[in-house]
């Protein structure tokens, strides 16, 4: 037949004496490449996990988080200033979050008071069912990775 891989009829023409099509040869090459790609990170990860964990005293304390796109443009001094500003505002924001949670809870109580006893019982039953479904879903999933897992 010849060694032409693509003809007017398209890909999949014979390209060897044994009658193998391009698809089977390309598939085999892709499988080898995929195996190499998958194997490489696992070796790197294995080497990284063999390192002993750093003692708590040697770990850096998280300083904060820069707003989006800031990391590429700020100086180290500006970075520290931003972290300090974020820390200064955090106490005020936490108070506001607590106040907001109280307002939401108060609103929920008042909304529930609009319902009669039968309606409220039905709503509570549906809430419990939904909570059980969430618990069942979360128990069937593997635990989420945390920073300590990395």
N, CA, C and O atoms as a GROMACS GRO file, in nm:
protein
  600
    1UNK      N    1   0.081  -0.120   0.000
    1UNK     CA    2   0.000   0.000   0.000
    1UNK      C    3   0.085   0.126   0.000
    1UNK      O    4   0.057   0.215  -0.080
    2UNK      N    5   0.181   0.140   0.078
    2UNK     CA    6   0.257   0.263   0.083
    2UNK      C    7   0.259   0.319   0.223
    2UNK      O    8   0.203   0.259   0.315
    3UNK      N    9   0.324   0.433   0.240
    3UNK     CA   10   0.338   0.491   0.372
    3UNK      C   11   0.263   0.621   0.388
    3UNK      O   12   0.295   0.699   0.478
    4UNK      N   13   0.167   0.648   0.306
    4UNK     CA   14   0.091   0.771   0.317
    4UNK      C   15  -0.004   0.761   0.436
    4UNK      O   16  -0.082   0.666   0.447
    5UNK      N   17   0.003   0.859   0.525
    5UNK     CA   18  -0.082   0.858   0.644
    5UNK      C   19  -0.216   0.923   0.618
    5UNK      O   20  -0.318   0.879   0.671
    6UNK      N   21  -0.217   1.024   0.538
    6UNK     CA   22  -0.343   1.092   0.510
    6UNK      C   23  -0.360   1.102   0.359
    6UNK      O   24  -0.267   1.139   0.288
    7UNK      N   25  -0.476   1.068   0.313
    7UNK     CA   26  -0.505   1.076   0.171
    7UNK      C   27  -0.632   1.155   0.154
    7UNK      O   28  -0.684   1.215   0.248
    8UNK      N   29  -0.681   1.154   0.034
    8UNK     CA   30  -0.806   1.225   0.009
    8UNK      C   31  -0.920   1.164   0.088
    8UNK      O   32  -1.018   1.232   0.120
    9UNK      N   33  -0.908   1.037   0.119
    9UNK     CA   34  -1.013   0.971   0.196
    9UNK      C   35  -1.004   1.003   0.345
    9UNK      O   36  -1.100   0.979   0.418
   10UNK      N   37  -0.894   1.055   0.389
   10UNK     CA   38  -0.883   1.094   0.530
   10UNK      C   39  -0.785   1.008   0.607
   10UNK      O   40  -0.714   0.925   0.550
   11UNK      N   41  -0.782   1.030   0.736
   11UNK     CA   42  -0.691   0.961   0.825
   11UNK      C   43  -0.740   0.818   0.844
   11UNK      O   44  -0.860   0.791   0.834
   12UNK      N   45  -0.648   0.726   0.872
   12UNK     CA   46  -0.686   0.589   0.897
   12UNK      C   47  -0.648   0.497   0.783
   12UNK      O   48  -0.686   0.380   0.783
   13UNK      N   49  -0.576   0.549   0.686
   13UNK     CA   50  -0.531   0.465   0.576
   13UNK      C   51  -0.416   0.379   0.623
   13UNK      O   52  -0.353   0.409   0.725
   14UNK      N   53  -0.389   0.272   0.551
   14UNK     CA   54  -0.280   0.184   0.588
   14UNK      C   55  -0.148   0.256   0.571
   14UNK      O   56  -0.130   0.333   0.476
   15UNK      N   57  -0.056   0.232   0.664
   15UNK     CA   58   0.071   0.299   0.655
   15UNK      C   59   0.187   0.202   0.677
   15UNK      O   60   0.301   0.247   0.688
   16UNK      N   61   0.164   0.078   0.685
   16UNK     CA   62   0.270  -0.019   0.705
   16UNK      C   63   0.242  -0.145   0.628
   16UNK      O   64   0.132  -0.162   0.574
   17UNK      N   65   0.340  -0.235   0.623
   17UNK     CA   66   0.325  -0.360   0.551
   17UNK      C   67   0.224  -0.451   0.616
   17UNK      O   68   0.159  -0.531   0.548
   18UNK      N   69   0.210  -0.441   0.746
   18UNK     CA   70   0.120  -0.531   0.818
   18UNK      C   71  -0.025  -0.485   0.814
   18UNK      O   72  -0.113  -0.556   0.863
   19UNK      N   73  -0.050  -0.372   0.758
   19UNK     CA   74  -0.187  -0.326   0.747
   19UNK      C   75  -0.236  -0.250   0.869
   19UNK      O   76  -0.357  -0.231   0.885
   20UNK      N   77  -0.145  -0.206   0.956
   20UNK     CA   78  -0.188  -0.126   1.070
   20UNK      C   79  -0.231   0.011   1.022
   20UNK      O   80  -0.167   0.069   0.934
   21UNK      N   81  -0.336   0.061   1.079
   21UNK     CA   82  -0.381   0.194   1.039
   21UNK      C   83  -0.308   0.300   1.120
   21UNK      O   84  -0.247   0.270   1.224
   22UNK      N   85  -0.315   0.420   1.074
   22UNK     CA   86  -0.252   0.532   1.144
   22UNK      C   87  -0.311   0.545   1.283
   22UNK      O   88  -0.238   0.575   1.378
   23UNK      N   89  -0.440   0.522   1.297
   23UNK     CA   90  -0.507   0.537   1.426
   23UNK      C   91  -0.447   0.446   1.532
   23UNK      O   92  -0.429   0.489   1.646
   24UNK      N   93  -0.416   0.322   1.499
   24UNK     CA   94  -0.362   0.232   1.600
   24UNK      C   95  -0.220   0.271   1.637
   24UNK      O   96  -0.183   0.261   1.754
   25UNK      N   97  -0.140   0.314   1.540
   25UNK     CA   98  -0.004   0.358   1.572
   25UNK      C   99  -0.006   0.487   1.652
   25UNK      O  100   0.067   0.502   1.749
   26UNK      N  101  -0.090   0.579   1.611
   26UNK     CA  102  -0.100   0.706   1.684
   26UNK      C  103  -0.155   0.682   1.824
   26UNK      O  104  -0.110   0.744   1.920
   27UNK      N  105  -0.250   0.592   1.836
   27UNK     CA  106  -0.305   0.560   1.967
   27UNK      C  107  -0.200   0.502   2.059
   27UNK      O  108  -0.194   0.537   2.177
   28UNK      N  109  -0.116   0.413   2.005
   28UNK     CA  110  -0.010   0.355   2.086
   28UNK      C  111   0.090   0.462   2.130
   28UNK      O  112   0.134   0.463   2.244
   29UNK      N  113   0.124   0.552   2.038
   29UNK     CA  114   0.217   0.660   2.072
   29UNK      C  115   0.158   0.751   2.179
   29UNK      O  116   0.227   0.796   2.270
   30UNK      N  117   0.029   0.779   2.166
   30UNK     CA  118  -0.038   0.864   2.266
   30UNK      C  119  -0.040   0.797   2.403
   30UNK      O  120  -0.022   0.863   2.505
   31UNK      N  121  -0.062   0.666   2.404
   31UNK     CA  122  -0.064   0.593   2.531
   31UNK      C  123   0.072   0.598   2.599
   31UNK      O  124   0.080   0.615   2.721
   32UNK      N  125   0.179   0.583   2.521
   32UNK     CA  126   0.314   0.589   2.577
   32UNK      C  127   0.340   0.729   2.632
   32UNK      O  128   0.391   0.744   2.742
   33UNK      N  129   0.304   0.832   2.554
   33UNK     CA  130   0.325   0.969   2.598
   33UNK      C  131   0.245   0.999   2.725
   33UNK      O  132   0.294   1.065   2.816
   34UNK      N  133   0.121   0.950   2.730
   34UNK     CA  134   0.037   0.971   2.848
   34UNK      C  135   0.096   0.903   2.970
   34UNK      O  136   0.097   0.960   3.079
   35UNK      N  137   0.146   0.781   2.951
   35UNK     CA  138   0.207   0.709   3.064
   35UNK      C  139   0.328   0.785   3.117
   35UNK      O  140   0.348   0.794   3.238
   36UNK      N  141   0.409   0.840   3.026
   36UNK     CA  142   0.526   0.917   3.069
   36UNK      C  143   0.484   1.043   3.144
   36UNK      O  144   0.543   1.079   3.246
   37UNK      N  145   0.381   1.110   3.093
   37UNK     CA  146   0.335   1.232   3.159
   37UNK      C  147   0.280   1.204   3.298
   37UNK      O  148   0.304   1.279   3.392
   38UNK      N  149   0.205   1.096   3.310
   38UNK     CA  150   0.146   1.063   3.439
   38UNK      C  151   0.250   1.014   3.538
   38UNK      O  152   0.237   1.037   3.658
   39UNK      N  153   0.354   0.949   3.490
   39UNK     CA  154   0.456   0.896   3.580
   39UNK      C  155   0.546   1.006   3.633
   39UNK      O  156   0.590   0.998   3.748
   40UNK      N  157   0.574   1.106   3.554
   40UNK     CA  158   0.667   1.211   3.594
   40UNK      C  159   0.622   1.287   3.718
   40UNK      O  160   0.702   1.299   3.811
   41UNK      N  161   0.499   1.339   3.727
   41UNK     CA  162   0.459   1.410   3.849
   41UNK      C  163   0.457   1.320   3.972
   41UNK      O  164   0.483   1.367   4.083
   42UNK      N  165   0.427   1.192   3.954
   42UNK     CA  166   0.420   1.106   4.071
   42UNK      C  167   0.558   1.090   4.134
   42UNK      O  168   0.569   1.082   4.256
   43UNK      N  169   0.664   1.084   4.051
   43UNK     CA  170   0.797   1.076   4.107
   43UNK      C  171   0.834   1.204   4.179
   43UNK      O  172   0.893   1.201   4.287
   44UNK      N  173   0.798   1.317   4.119
   44UNK     CA  174   0.826   1.446   4.182
   44UNK      C  175   0.750   1.459   4.312
   44UNK      O  176   0.805   1.507   4.412
   45UNK      N  177   0.624   1.417   4.313
   45UNK     CA  178   0.544   1.425   4.434
   45UNK      C  179   0.599   1.332   4.541
   45UNK      O  180   0.603   1.368   4.658
   46UNK      N  181   0.642   1.212   4.501
   46UNK     CA  182   0.697   1.117   4.596
   46UNK      C  183   0.822   1.174   4.660
   46UNK      O  184   0.842   1.160   4.781
   47UNK      N  185   0.908   1.237   4.581
   47UNK     CA  186   1.029   1.296   4.635
   47UNK      C  187   0.996   1.407   4.731
   47UNK      O  188   1.062   1.423   4.834
   48UNK      N  189   0.894   1.485   4.700
   48UNK     CA  190   0.856   1.596   4.788
   48UNK      C  191   0.798   1.545   4.918
   48UNK      O  192   0.820   1.606   5.023
   49UNK      N  193   0.723   1.435   4.915
   49UNK     CA  194   0.661   1.386   5.038
   49UNK      C  195   0.760   1.312   5.126
   49UNK      O  196   0.731   1.290   5.244
   50UNK      N  197   0.877   1.274   5.073
   50UNK     CA  198   0.977   1.207   5.155
   50UNK      C  199   1.053   1.305   5.244
   50UNK      O  200   1.119   1.264   5.339
   51UNK      N  201   1.043   1.434   5.213
   51UNK     CA  202   1.109   1.534   5.296
   51UNK      C  203   1.040   1.541   5.431
   51UNK      O  204   0.917   1.539   5.438
   52UNK      N  205   1.118   1.550   5.540
   52UNK     CA  206   1.053   1.561   5.672
   52UNK      C  207   0.983   1.695   5.684
   52UNK      O  208   1.032   1.795   5.631
   53UNK      N  209   0.868   1.700   5.754
   53UNK     CA  210   0.798   1.828   5.771
   53UNK      C  211   0.881   1.924   5.855
   53UNK      O  212   0.956   1.884   5.945
   54UNK      N  213   0.865   2.052   5.824
   54UNK     CA  214   0.938   2.154   5.900
   54UNK      C  215   0.878   2.168   6.039
   54UNK      O  216   0.757   2.155   6.055
   55UNK      N  217   0.961   2.193   6.139
   55UNK     CA  218   0.906   2.219   6.272
   55UNK      C  219   0.820   2.344   6.269
   55UNK      O  220   0.840   2.432   6.185
   56UNK      N  221   0.724   2.353   6.361
   56UNK     CA  222   0.631   2.465   6.364
   56UNK      C  223   0.703   2.598   6.375
   56UNK      O  224   0.658   2.697   6.318
   57UNK      N  225   0.813   2.603   6.447
   57UNK     CA  226   0.885   2.729   6.465
   57UNK      C  227   0.947   2.777   6.335
   57UNK      O  228   0.965   2.898   6.316
   58UNK      N  229   0.981   2.685   6.243
   58UNK     CA  230   1.045   2.723   6.118
   58UNK      C  231   0.947   2.769   6.012
   58UNK      O  232   0.987   2.834   5.915
   59UNK      N  233   0.819   2.736   6.027
   59UNK     CA  234   0.719   2.774   5.928
   59UNK      C  235   0.690   2.922   5.936
   59UNK      O  236   0.688   2.981   6.044
   60UNK      N  237   0.666   2.982   5.819
   60UNK     CA  238   0.631   3.124   5.816
   60UNK      C  239   0.486   3.141   5.856
   60UNK      O  240   0.400   3.062   5.816
   61UNK      N  241   0.459   3.244   5.932
   61UNK     CA  242   0.322   3.278   5.969
   61UNK      C  243   0.256   3.344   5.848
   61UNK      O  244   0.314   3.433   5.787
   62UNK      N  245   0.133   3.302   5.814
   62UNK     CA  246   0.069   3.367   5.700
   62UNK      C  247   0.051   3.516   5.726
   62UNK      O  248   0.000   3.556   5.831
   63UNK      N  249   0.093   3.595   5.630
   63UNK     CA  250   0.092   3.740   5.650
   63UNK      C  251  -0.038   3.804   5.605
   63UNK      O  252  -0.074   3.911   5.654
   64UNK      N  253  -0.108   3.744   5.515
   64UNK     CA  254  -0.229   3.802   5.460
   64UNK      C  255  -0.242   3.762   5.316
   64UNK      O  256  -0.171   3.674   5.267
   65UNK      N  257  -0.332   3.828   5.248
   65UNK     CA  258  -0.353   3.797   5.106
   65UNK      C  259  -0.369   3.928   5.031
   65UNK      O  260  -0.449   4.014   5.068
   66UNK      N  261  -0.292   3.940   4.926
   66UNK     CA  262  -0.300   4.061   4.845
   66UNK      C  263  -0.424   4.056   4.756
   66UNK      O  264  -0.468   3.949   4.716
   67UNK      N  265  -0.480   4.172   4.725
   67UNK     CA  266  -0.591   4.176   4.629
   67UNK      C  267  -0.544   4.125   4.492
   67UNK      O  268  -0.424   4.120   4.465
   68UNK      N  269  -0.638   4.088   4.409
   68UNK     CA  270  -0.606   4.035   4.277
   68UNK      C  271  -0.517   4.131   4.200
   68UNK      O  272  -0.541   4.252   4.197
   69UNK      N  273  -0.414   4.075   4.136
   69UNK     CA  274  -0.322   4.145   4.048
   69UNK      C  275  -0.222   4.236   4.119
   69UNK      O  276  -0.142   4.302   4.052
   70UNK      N  277  -0.223   4.241   4.252
   70UNK     CA  278  -0.131   4.327   4.324
   70UNK      C  279   0.008   4.265   4.336
   70UNK      O  280   0.108   4.337   4.335
   71UNK      N  281   0.015   4.133   4.346
   71UNK     CA  282   0.142   4.066   4.376
   71UNK      C  283   0.252   4.100   4.275
   71UNK      O  284   0.369   4.108   4.313
   72UNK      N  285   0.216   4.119   4.151
   72UNK     CA  286   0.316   4.144   4.048
   72UNK      C  287   0.368   4.288   4.049
   72UNK      O  288   0.470   4.316   3.987
   73UNK      N  289   0.300   4.378   4.118
   73UNK     CA  290   0.338   4.519   4.106
   73UNK      C  291   0.383   4.584   4.237
   73UNK      O  292   0.446   4.690   4.232
   74UNK      N  293   0.356   4.526   4.352
   74UNK     CA  294   0.389   4.592   4.477
   74UNK      C  295   0.531   4.560   4.522
   74UNK      O  296   0.585   4.454   4.490
   75UNK      N  297   0.589   4.654   4.595
   75UNK     CA  298   0.721   4.633   4.655
   75UNK      C  299   0.702   4.560   4.788
   75UNK      O  300   0.590   4.554   4.839
   76UNK      N  301   0.807   4.503   4.843
   76UNK     CA  302   0.794   4.437   4.974
   76UNK      C  303   0.740   4.531   5.083
   76UNK      O  304   0.662   4.488   5.168
   77UNK      N  305   0.781   4.658   5.080
   77UNK     CA  306   0.732   4.754   5.179
   77UNK      C  307   0.582   4.778   5.160
   77UNK      O  308   0.507   4.784   5.258
   78UNK      N  309   0.539   4.793   5.036
   78UNK     CA  310   0.396   4.811   5.009
   78UNK      C  311   0.316   4.688   5.051
   78UNK      O  312   0.205   4.698   5.103
   79UNK      N  313   0.374   4.571   5.029
   79UNK     CA  314   0.309   4.446   5.068
   79UNK      C  315   0.284   4.445   5.219
   79UNK      O  316   0.174   4.411   5.263
   80UNK      N  317   0.384   4.480   5.296
   80UNK     CA  318   0.369   4.483   5.443
   80UNK      C  319   0.266   4.586   5.486
   80UNK      O  320   0.188   4.562   5.579
   81UNK      N  321   0.265   4.702   5.419
   81UNK     CA  322   0.166   4.806   5.451
   81UNK      C  323   0.025   4.755   5.423
   81UNK      O  324  -0.066   4.779   5.502
   82UNK      N  325   0.007   4.686   5.312
   82UNK     CA  326  -0.125   4.631   5.278
   82UNK      C  327  -0.168   4.528   5.381
   82UNK      O  328  -0.283   4.527   5.425
   83UNK      N  329  -0.074   4.440   5.420
   83UNK     CA  330  -0.107   4.339   5.522
   83UNK      C  331  -0.148   4.404   5.654
   83UNK      O  332  -0.240   4.357   5.721
   84UNK      N  333  -0.080   4.513   5.691
   84UNK     CA  334  -0.113   4.583   5.816
   84UNK      C  335  -0.251   4.646   5.806
   84UNK      O  336  -0.330   4.638   5.900
   85UNK      N  337  -0.281   4.709   5.692
   85UNK     CA  338  -0.414   4.768   5.673
   85UNK      C  339  -0.523   4.661   5.680
   85UNK      O  340  -0.628   4.683   5.741
   86UNK      N  341  -0.499   4.548   5.619
   86UNK     CA  342  -0.597   4.440   5.623
   86UNK      C  343  -0.619   4.392   5.766
   86UNK      O  344  -0.733   4.367   5.806
   87UNK      N  345  -0.512   4.381   5.844
   87UNK     CA  346  -0.524   4.338   5.983
   87UNK      C  347  -0.600   4.441   6.066
   87UNK      O  348  -0.681   4.405   6.152
   88UNK      N  349  -0.573   4.570   6.041
   88UNK     CA  350  -0.642   4.676   6.115
   88UNK      C  351  -0.793   4.673   6.089
   88UNK      O  352  -0.871   4.693   6.182
   89UNK      N  353  -0.833   4.650   5.967
   89UNK     CA  354  -0.975   4.650   5.932
   89UNK      C  355  -1.044   4.519   5.972
   89UNK      O  356  -1.167   4.517   5.986
   90UNK      N  357  -0.970   4.412   5.990
   90UNK     CA  358  -1.030   4.281   6.016
   90UNK      C  359  -1.115   4.280   6.144
   90UNK      O  360  -1.221   4.217   6.145
   91UNK      N  361  -1.072   4.348   6.250
   91UNK     CA  362  -1.150   4.351   6.374
   91UNK      C  363  -1.285   4.418   6.350
   91UNK      O  364  -1.388   4.370   6.397
   92UNK      N  365  -1.284   4.529   6.279
   92UNK     CA  366  -1.410   4.598   6.249
   92UNK      C  367  -1.501   4.511   6.162
   92UNK      O  368  -1.622   4.503   6.185
   93UNK      N  369  -1.442   4.447   6.063
   93UNK     CA  370  -1.520   4.361   5.974
   93UNK      C  371  -1.580   4.243   6.050
   93UNK      O  372  -1.693   4.202   6.022
   94UNK      N  373  -1.506   4.187   6.143
   94UNK     CA  374  -1.557   4.074   6.221
   94UNK      C  375  -1.676   4.116   6.306
   94UNK      O  376  -1.773   4.041   6.318
   95UNK      N  377  -1.670   4.237   6.364
   95UNK     CA  378  -1.785   4.288   6.440
   95UNK      C  379  -1.908   4.302   6.349
   95UNK      O  380  -2.019   4.267   6.388
   96UNK      N  381  -1.886   4.355   6.228
   96UNK     CA  382  -1.996   4.372   6.134
   96UNK      C  383  -2.053   4.236   6.089
   96UNK      O  384  -2.174   4.222   6.071
   97UNK      N  385  -1.966   4.138   6.070
   97UNK     CA  386  -2.014   4.004   6.033
   97UNK      C  387  -2.101   3.945   6.144
   97UNK      O  388  -2.204   3.884   6.116
   98UNK      N  389  -2.059   3.964   6.268
   98UNK     CA  390  -2.138   3.913   6.381
   98UNK      C  391  -2.272   3.984   6.389
   98UNK      O  392  -2.375   3.920   6.411
   99UNK      N  393  -2.272   4.115   6.369
   99UNK     CA  394  -2.397   4.193   6.371
   99UNK      C  395  -2.488   4.148   6.257
   99UNK      O  396  -2.610   4.137   6.274
  100UNK      N  397  -2.430   4.124   6.141
  100UNK     CA  398  -2.509   4.080   6.027
  100UNK      C  399  -2.570   3.942   6.054
  100UNK      O  400  -2.685   3.918   6.017
  101UNK      N  401  -2.496   3.853   6.116
  101UNK     CA  402  -2.548   3.721   6.149
  101UNK      C  403  -2.667   3.732   6.245
  101UNK      O  404  -2.765   3.658   6.233
  102UNK      N  405  -2.657   3.825   6.341
  102UNK     CA  406  -2.769   3.846   6.435
  102UNK      C  407  -2.892   3.896   6.361
  102UNK      O  408  -3.003   3.849   6.386
  103UNK      N  409  -2.872   3.992   6.269
  103UNK     CA  410  -2.985   4.045   6.193
  103UNK      C  411  -3.051   3.938   6.106
  103UNK      O  412  -3.173   3.933   6.094
  104UNK      N  413  -2.970   3.853   6.045
  104UNK     CA  414  -3.024   3.746   5.961
  104UNK      C  415  -3.105   3.647   6.046
  104UNK      O  416  -3.212   3.603   6.005
  105UNK      N  417  -3.054   3.613   6.163
  105UNK     CA  418  -3.125   3.522   6.252
  105UNK      C  419  -3.257   3.584   6.299
  105UNK      O  420  -3.359   3.516   6.304
  106UNK      N  421  -3.253   3.714   6.333
  106UNK     CA  422  -3.375   3.783   6.375
  106UNK      C  423  -3.478   3.786   6.263
  106UNK      O  424  -3.597   3.762   6.286
  107UNK      N  425  -3.433   3.814   6.142
  107UNK     CA  426  -3.523   3.815   6.028
  107UNK      C  427  -3.585   3.677   6.006
  107UNK      O  428  -3.705   3.667   5.979
  108UNK      N  429  -3.506   3.573   6.017
  108UNK     CA  430  -3.557   3.436   5.999
  108UNK      C  431  -3.664   3.403   6.102
  108UNK      O  432  -3.766   3.341   6.069
  109UNK      N  433  -3.640   3.444   6.227
  109UNK     CA  434  -3.741   3.419   6.333
  109UNK      C  435  -3.872   3.489   6.300
  109UNK      O  436  -3.979   3.431   6.313
  110UNK      N  437  -3.862   3.614   6.257
  110UNK     CA  438  -3.983   3.690   6.225
  110UNK      C  439  -4.056   3.632   6.103
  110UNK      O  440  -4.179   3.629   6.101
  111UNK      N  441  -3.981   3.587   6.003
  111UNK     CA  442  -4.042   3.527   5.885
  111UNK      C  443  -4.114   3.398   5.925
  111UNK      O  444  -4.224   3.371   5.877
  112UNK      N  445  -4.052   3.318   6.012
  112UNK     CA  446  -4.116   3.194   6.056
  112UNK      C  447  -4.243   3.220   6.136
  112UNK      O  448  -4.334   3.137   6.135
  113UNK      N  449  -4.250   3.333   6.204
  113UNK     CA  450  -4.369   3.365   6.283
  113UNK      C  451  -4.490   3.393   6.194
  113UNK      O  452  -4.603   3.391   6.243
  114UNK      N  453  -4.468   3.419   6.067
  114UNK     CA  454  -4.578   3.443   5.974
  114UNK      C  455  -4.653   3.312   5.948
  114UNK      O  456  -4.774   3.313   5.920
  115UNK      N  457  -4.584   3.199   5.956
  115UNK     CA  458  -4.643   3.068   5.927
  115UNK      C  459  -4.726   3.018   6.044
  115UNK      O  460  -4.701   3.054   6.160
  116UNK      N  461  -4.826   2.935   6.014
  116UNK     CA  462  -4.899   2.870   6.124
  116UNK      C  463  -4.820   2.746   6.166
  116UNK      O  464  -4.719   2.713   6.103
  117UNK      N  465  -4.865   2.677   6.268
  117UNK     CA  466  -4.791   2.564   6.326
  117UNK      C  467  -4.771   2.451   6.225
  117UNK      O  468  -4.662   2.393   6.219
  118UNK      N  469  -4.871   2.420   6.145
  118UNK     CA  470  -4.860   2.314   6.046
  118UNK      C  471  -4.760   2.347   5.937
  118UNK      O  472  -4.681   2.261   5.896
  119UNK      N  473  -4.762   2.471   5.890
  119UNK     CA  474  -4.669   2.514   5.787
  119UNK      C  475  -4.525   2.510   5.839
  119UNK      O  476  -4.433   2.465   5.771
  120UNK      N  477  -4.508   2.558   5.963
  120UNK     CA  478  -4.375   2.560   6.022
  120UNK      C  479  -4.322   2.417   6.041
  120UNK      O  480  -4.204   2.391   6.020
  121UNK      N  481  -4.411   2.326   6.082
  121UNK     CA  482  -4.370   2.186   6.100
  121UNK      C  483  -4.324   2.128   5.966
  121UNK      O  484  -4.225   2.055   5.960
  122UNK      N  485  -4.398   2.158   5.858
  122UNK     CA  486  -4.361   2.107   5.726
  122UNK      C  487  -4.228   2.165   5.679
  122UNK      O  488  -4.145   2.093   5.623
  123UNK      N  489  -4.206   2.294   5.702
  123UNK     CA  490  -4.079   2.358   5.666
  123UNK      C  491  -3.965   2.293   5.744
  123UNK      O  492  -3.860   2.262   5.687
  124UNK      N  493  -3.984   2.273   5.873
  124UNK     CA  494  -3.879   2.212   5.955
  124UNK      C  495  -3.848   2.069   5.910
  124UNK      O  496  -3.733   2.027   5.910
  125UNK      N  497  -3.953   1.995   5.871
  125UNK     CA  498  -3.934   1.858   5.822
  125UNK      C  499  -3.850   1.861   5.694
  125UNK      O  500  -3.758   1.780   5.680
  126UNK      N  501  -3.880   1.952   5.603
  126UNK     CA  502  -3.805   1.963   5.478
  126UNK      C  503  -3.660   2.005   5.505
  126UNK      O  504  -3.568   1.958   5.438
  127UNK      N  505  -3.639   2.091   5.602
  127UNK     CA  506  -3.503   2.131   5.639
  127UNK      C  507  -3.423   2.011   5.690
  127UNK      O  508  -3.307   1.993   5.653
  128UNK      N  509  -3.486   1.930   5.775
  128UNK     CA  510  -3.418   1.812   5.830
  128UNK      C  511  -3.384   1.713   5.720
  128UNK      O  512  -3.275   1.656   5.719
  129UNK      N  513  -3.477   1.692   5.625
  129UNK     CA  514  -3.451   1.601   5.514
  129UNK      C  515  -3.333   1.650   5.430
  129UNK      O  516  -3.247   1.572   5.391
  130UNK      N  517  -3.331   1.779   5.404
  130UNK     CA  518  -3.222   1.837   5.324
  130UNK      C  519  -3.089   1.823   5.398
  130UNK      O  520  -2.986   1.795   5.337
  131UNK      N  521  -3.093   1.841   5.529
  131UNK     CA  522  -2.970   1.828   5.609
  131UNK      C  523  -2.920   1.684   5.605
  131UNK      O  524  -2.799   1.661   5.596
  132UNK      N  525  -3.011   1.588   5.613
  132UNK     CA  526  -2.971   1.447   5.607
  132UNK      C  527  -2.911   1.414   5.471
  132UNK      O  528  -2.813   1.339   5.463
  133UNK      N  529  -2.968   1.469   5.363
  133UNK     CA  530  -2.914   1.445   5.229
  133UNK      C  531  -2.772   1.502   5.217
  133UNK      O  532  -2.683   1.438   5.163
  134UNK      N  533  -2.754   1.623   5.269
  134UNK     CA  534  -2.621   1.684   5.264
  134UNK      C  535  -2.521   1.602   5.343
  134UNK      O  536  -2.408   1.582   5.299
  135UNK      N  537  -2.563   1.554   5.459
  135UNK     CA  538  -2.473   1.473   5.543
  135UNK      C  539  -2.438   1.343   5.472
  135UNK      O  540  -2.323   1.298   5.477
  136UNK      N  541  -2.536   1.282   5.406
  136UNK     CA  542  -2.509   1.158   5.334
  136UNK      C  543  -2.414   1.182   5.218
  136UNK      O  544  -2.324   1.101   5.194
  137UNK      N  545  -2.433   1.291   5.145
  137UNK     CA  546  -2.343   1.324   5.033
  137UNK      C  547  -2.202   1.352   5.083
  137UNK      O  548  -2.105   1.306   5.024
  138UNK      N  549  -2.191   1.427   5.190
  138UNK     CA  550  -2.058   1.464   5.238
  138UNK      C  551  -1.985   1.344   5.298
  138UNK      O  552  -1.862   1.339   5.293
  139UNK      N  553  -2.059   1.249   5.354
  139UNK     CA  554  -1.992   1.132   5.411
  139UNK      C  555  -1.948   1.036   5.302
  139UNK      O  556  -1.856   0.956   5.324
  140UNK      N  557  -2.009   1.040   5.185
  140UNK     CA  558  -1.970   0.952   5.076
  140UNK      C  559  -1.854   1.008   4.995
  140UNK      O  560  -1.792   0.935   4.918
  141UNK      N  561  -1.823   1.136   5.010
  141UNK     CA  562  -1.712   1.198   4.939
  141UNK      C  563  -1.584   1.182   5.019
  141UNK      O  564  -1.588   1.175   5.142
  142UNK      N  565  -1.469   1.178   4.950
  142UNK     CA  566  -1.343   1.179   5.024
  142UNK      C  567  -1.324   1.317   5.086
  142UNK      O  568  -1.371   1.416   5.031
  143UNK      N  569  -1.256   1.324   5.198
  143UNK     CA  570  -1.238   1.454   5.263
  143UNK      C  571  -1.160   1.550   5.173
  143UNK      O  572  -1.072   1.508   5.098
  144UNK      N  573  -1.194   1.676   5.182
  144UNK     CA  574  -1.129   1.779   5.102
  144UNK      C  575  -0.986   1.798   5.149
  144UNK      O  576  -0.955   1.781   5.267
  145UNK      N  577  -0.898   1.832   5.055
  145UNK     CA  578  -0.760   1.858   5.092
  145UNK      C  579  -0.751   1.989   5.168
  145UNK      O  580  -0.820   2.086   5.137
  146UNK      N  581  -0.666   1.989   5.268
  146UNK     CA  582  -0.643   2.111   5.344
  146UNK      C  583  -0.499   2.154   5.323
  146UNK      O  584  -0.420   2.082   5.261
  147UNK      N  585  -0.464   2.269   5.373
  147UNK     CA  586  -0.327   2.319   5.362
  147UNK      C  587  -0.230   2.224   5.431
  147UNK      O  588  -0.116   2.211   5.387
  148UNK      N  589  -0.274   2.158   5.537
  148UNK     CA  590  -0.187   2.066   5.608
  148UNK      C  591  -0.157   1.943   5.525
  148UNK      O  592  -0.053   1.880   5.544
  149UNK      N  593  -0.247   1.906   5.431
  149UNK     CA  594  -0.226   1.789   5.345
  149UNK      C  595  -0.119   1.816   5.240
  149UNK      O  596  -0.056   1.722   5.191
  150UNK      N  597  -0.098   1.939   5.204
  150UNK     CA  598  -0.004   1.972   5.096
  150UNK      C  599   0.139   1.958   5.139
  150UNK      O  600   0.230   1.982   5.060
   0.00000   0.00000   0.00000
